[in-house]
Amino acid sequence: MNIKDVEKLAELAKIELSEDEKKKILSDMEGILEYVKTIENVDVGDIIPQYELHNAWREDKTEPREFNKELIAGQFPDSQDGFLKVKKIL
């Protein structure tokens, strides 16, 4: 990785970076890439992956609710001739 790569990433992210920021990001990225190389070298040949599957879903439950015109109209702030009045939206 070099400064040109950092500049390209900054361009893709649509951010402006000073020269000091570019050098700092380059240093950070090199550290991250070195760490990834270290992880890649870990021997996991004898490890057998084990997965524990379980159902995380719950059964849907419906609760009966009382909905009727009078109940809703009673909770609404303004009505006229059986209609609910709302503010005009332009």
Secondary structure, DSSP 8 states (H G I E B T S, - for coil): --HHHHHHHHHHTT----HHHHHHHHHHHHHHHHHHHHHHT---TT----------------------HHHHHHHSS-EETTEE------
